Amino acid sequence: MFIIMLGTAGSGKTSLTKVYSEWLRNQGYNVAIVNLDPGAKVVPYSPDFDIRNLFTVEELMVKYGLGPNGAFMKASDMILEYSDKILSHSVFTKPEYEFVIIDTPGQMEVFVYRKSGHYFISKLKKLGPTVGVFIVDGETMSTPIDLVVAWTTSILIQLRLDISVVPIVNKADLIKNVETVKLIVEDIDSFKGLIMKSKEGLISETAMYLASIVKEFSQSMRPVIVSAKTSKGIEELHYLIHEAFCVCGDLS
């Protein structure tokens, strides 16, 4: 199974990649890690495939005279250009790997919304089951509006990449109100009530509509709150990933 780690810069993709891979190995699974972030200075794990062996953002800045943003976009295009070479690497083709965790660029929009990300994943899906994990930064989730925007984003990414995407909230120790986070998947009607209390007018109406979409289309049927710092919730994350492919219902 290929697991794509997605999320905004600073949400904890790389740290969670490390912690989840270690948890899987402790359970006896054979795991590989892929780093697809050419802008990473240092990663806390030993990647089995590292895009930086092909090119880095700094190299592209020098070679093409680009600024940081331009270099990231160029890197995205080069992932598309090198996709066949990348996917022919043994980490993607060896059957002994039960899980391959893919750490994506910090600038999520470069991977998700440009052609390269969709094309890369469309080819990856031909090699095996693929699921996305959208990591929400719990530290920034201070209002119901923040949460509904984050959950809606996970649905948009699912549509864009054409894979199952499960949203989770990272940085459990920094979440201001855990109960509000739980409501968005446990009790959407109560969550809508919080929206009405926090905002009025068009903004609240729009948020209410988005909350209804979340209820209908969100993959996550229970809140999964994790901490890459303490390993809290990693087992629940693992079950949630499997449920994205299970036709039998909840595995917990």
N, C-alpha and C positions, 0 to 999 in steps of 0.2 A: 504494500500500500504506500502511495506517495502522499505525504502530508505537507501542504503548502502553508507556511507561516506568513500571515499578512497583517498589516496594521500600520498606523501612522508612525512617523519618526518619534522615538522615545517611548513607544508603547510596551517594549520589552520583547520583541520578536527573537532577538539573538539570545537573550538570557533564557527565555522559555524554551528555545531550541535545545540549549545545553541541558537544562533541568529535565525536560521530557525525555530526551535521548538517554540520559543516565537512568531515569526511572524505568524505561523500557528494557535497558540492558540488565538492570537488577532483577527484572521479571524473567530473564532468560531469553529475550528476543535478540535476534541479529539485526542491528540497526546501522544505517549509514546516514551521514550528514552531508548536505550539499550547501555550499555558500554561493548564492547568486548575487551578492552585494559587492560590486566592484569598488565601492567607495569606503568599505570597512577598513579601518586602520588596524584593529586587532579584534579577533573573535575569541571567545572563551572556550572553544572546543577545537578539536582537530578534525577539519573537514576531509571527507573522503574524496570530494571534488570541490575545487575552489576556482571560481571564475577569475580571480585575481591572477591566476597563472596564465591566463590568456590576455587580460588587460585590466588596468585599474583606471579609476577616474582621474587620478593625478597624471598618469601617462597620457590620457586623452586630452587633458587640458594643455599639456605641453606640445603634443604632436599636432593638434589642430587649432591651437590658439583660442581655446574656449574658456569661458567662465565655468564655475561649478555646476550651475543649472544646465548649461549647454552640454557639458561633459556627461552629465547623468543621462540626458536625452540621447546623446550619441552612444553611450554605453547600452542603453535600452535597444537601440537599433542594431548594435553589434551582437547582442544576445540573440536577436532574430537571425542575423547573418550566420552566427556560429551554432545555431540550434541543432543542426544535424550532428556536428562534431561533439557538442555537449552531451546529447542524448545517446550517443554511441559509446560513451564512457561506461566502463563495467559497473559502476555504481547504479546505473539505470537498467542494466540488462542482466545482472547476476540474479538468479532466482533465490539464492540463499538469503538475500536481504528481505526480511519480513516487513520492515518499515524503512522508508527513506524520507527523512525530514529535510525540507528545503527552506532555507532561510533567505528571504527575498530582500531587495533593496530597501533601505530606510525610507526613501521617498516613494511611498506606496503608489502614488498616482502614476509615476514613471513606468511601473511594471503593469499596473492594472488597466490603465486607460489608454496606453499606447498599443499599437498593433502587436508588438513583440510578445507581451505577456499572454494575450489570448492565443496567439499562434503557438507559442511554446507549450502552453498547457493543453491545447488541442492535440499536439503530438504526444505529450506525456501520457494523456489518457489512453492512448493506444497501447501503451506499455504496461498498464495496470490501473487498479482503482485509485482514484485521486480525490482528495478532499481538501478544502481550504479551512483554515482556522483564522477567523478575524479577531484580532486581539484589541480589545478596547482598553484604553488607558484609564484605570480606575481613579487615578489622581485628578483627572480632569472632569469626572462625572459628578458635578455638583448640583444639577437640577434635572427634573424629569425631561426637559427639552433636550439636554445633552444626551440622555440615554436614548430617547426615541430617534434622534439623529444618528447615533452610533448604530443602533439596530437596523435602521433603514439603510444605512451604508452597507451593512453586511449583505442585505438582500440585493442591492444594486451590484455589488461585486459578484454575487452568485449569478446574476443575469449576464453580467459582462464576460465572466470567465467560463460560464456554462459548466460549473461544478457545484457540488454541495458545499455550502459554506456555513460553518457553525460559529456564532459569536460567543466569546468568553470575555470576562473582565479580569484583567491582570492588576497587580499591586493591591492585593486584598488588604494589606495593612494600612493603605492610604485612602481607602474609600470612605467618604464622609458619611454616607447613609446606606448601609448594606440592605436594609429592608426595602428601600426604594428600588434598588437594583433588582431585588427578587420579584417585586411586583410586576415588572414589565413582561415576565414570562409566566408568573404564577396567577396573577389576578389583574388582567388588563383593564377591567372596569374600574377597579380602585386606582389603578395607575392613571387612567384618564381623569379621575377626580383630582389627582394631584396636579395634573396639567392645568385644569380649570382654575385651581387655586393660585397657581404660579403665574399665569399669563391670561390676558383677556384679548378679545377681538380676533383679528385675522390670524395672528400667530398661534393662538390656542386652538382655533378651528383647524388650522393646517396640521398642528401637532396631533390633534385628536384623530384626524384622517390617517396620518402616518402610523399612529398606534394601532389602528384597525388593520392596516396592511401588515404590520409586524405580527399581529395575532394570527393572521391568515397564512403568512408565508414563512415565518421564522422557523429555522430548523430546530432551534433550541427549545425544548419543551419544559426545561427547568433551568434555573440559574446556575451557571458554573462560574465560580469566582476562584481565581487562582493567585498564587504568589510565586513568581520565579525566584524570589529571594528566600522563601522558606519551604518551597515545594508544596504548599497547601493547595489542595484541589487537583493535583495532577492525575490521580486515579479517576476522578470524575470527568476530567477532560478526555481521558483515554476511552471511557465508556461512551461519551458523547460522540466522539469521532466514529466509533463502530456503529452507533445507532444511525448515522447518516447513510449507512449501507444496509442496515438490517430491515428486512421486510416483516420481522416477527414482532416488532414493537420494542419496548424498553428493555434493555438487557440488564438493568440494575436490579 
